[in-house]
Amino acid sequence: MTVLRRSAWVLLLAGPVLGAWALLAGPQVVRAEAVPDRPAAVAADSSGPGGFAELFVTAYLEAEEGETLAAFLPGAKSAAVSAGARGQAVEQVAAVRVRALSEGYWAVTVAARVRPAKTPAAKATATDPGAADPGAAERGAGLRYFRVPVRSGPAGELTAVSLPAEVGAPPAGPTPVLSYGQGAVPSKADPGVRTLEGFFSSYLAGGGEVDRYMPPGSTLTPIVPAPYAAARLERVAEYGTNVPGAAFPEGAQIPEGTRRRLLVDVTAADHVGVERALTYAVALKARDGRWEVEAVEAAPLLAAGSGATDKRSE
């Protein structure tokens, strides 16, 4: 009974103290600042409306008289092409710009590489005047651009708001400035160049084990089967210098852990002799007195103010 009585007195006396401590240590109340009016939030992932618009434009261009586009444009009774019209063939299509207009509403610009459909030659008629001019269809071929308004429904379903509008090509962006020095023909005196030569010969042309040019534990996946028969270095540019490899001549001691970041132009020849130019951003790291390919980077380094590109390997 004495113990219970003492405990009760302790709780009674401690109550005000604990209450004051809770007020002082409790979470701060943050006042919400006024937010200026802004457009509605938009979805960050544009792959859905972009892919939908690609399918819609393909169906629209390849449609023939009497075909319907209702799967994309609710209520559309036909493809709205002239009588006797023949559909065009779409060889390639890609959404090149997805602009969010509001929540769940986008304007998608689609590029389509179009060629005339292969149809038997026909005589000119009142309903098909283009048949008398074989070059008319060719003039409608090539790369064309269409803008499609796409809306998302309550359950996330996508629909077109109207038929596509043909538009001009989007303006080209500014030329990016890379954060490397001047490119140069690779020097055989640079031990890093020899590492790169062996690496790309193995990576692209199957000329040996890629692992021998990389540090232990590397996660780079080789290309299997090798798509090329040979690969050679054409030019090398290095971050921080205009003379690639000048600080690391042959025979010089390389401090352990030293890193280099390079932009490498490679020419690869396939098994029938066709050559293709490729460019890689590569990070080298010194280990045990030699250079190893630390990473094939996801993208070249951009100059300051052009955007951040410092996430390393693929």
Phi, psi and omega in degrees: 000321180297320180295318179296320181295318180295321179297320179298318178296322179297316179295321180297317181286327183281343184305306180300323181295315180296323179296316179296320179297320179297322179294321183284324186264357183292169182296143179287146176268119183257127179282134179283128179279151179294133180255126181296156179300140180211163177298157180300152179298148182234157181290138180283330182271113182259007183294326180297299178297328178295313179294322178298316180295324177299314179297319182296313181296320178299312179297322181295315183285327182271356182291147174246172183306132177092345178285151183251151176246021185299335179295336180252323184239096184306135179089352180288121183275333179207175180283358176060044174252159185290159181300136178079001183291146177253139179293152176268161178261127179262115182275328184204143180214143180203137173283117184258347177204130176237109183253121179280123180268323178195185180301118177072023182218123185229153167249115186250125174263125184243131173265133181229126174267115192243144171225158179296143175291145179279107180230155179300147178299141182227154177281155178293138176225170180296331182266349182221065184296335182293343181295336180279349183236093182301334181280349182297317180294322180296326181292340177269001181272174179107198182270122181231160185234139180226140177253131184236125173277124184239133180239145176258132181276181183302326182262013180088001179290145183254139176219153172276146181271332179205176173295158178298153173248124178284133185225171176283169180295140176299148179296145178286143179282170179293152178293124181291146177257122182267156186261052177232161176284190181292136178289151181213159174296132183299136182265131178294341179282351180268113181298335176294326178296320179296323176297316180295320179299313179295321181296310184289330174298322179282317186291318185262328188243006177066028183273042179130184181278127178294328186301330184293342180257006185232156180290158178301142178086005180296143181255009180294129181267124178293158178275116183230128353287160181297126184280348184232160179264338181202156178214138178223147178280135179254310181215153179224131173239145185234139177295129174091358180204151175268355180237093183304130176079003183298328182277355184227064180292163181298134180090347180285148178287126180260116179302136181302134178085000179297139182243148174226145178236124189230155172247121190241124173266126184237140170251123181244135180251129181279187189283354174248011175093000179284128182261146180222135178276135179227152178230134181231140168263124188231142173248126175256150177219137181278131176213128179055039174081010178221163180270139174234154177279102180289324182197144162266108191285155185294329182200155177297156177287131175269151177294159180306133180090353180261356182120152182274133174218071182240016174275126196290259193275167178291000000 
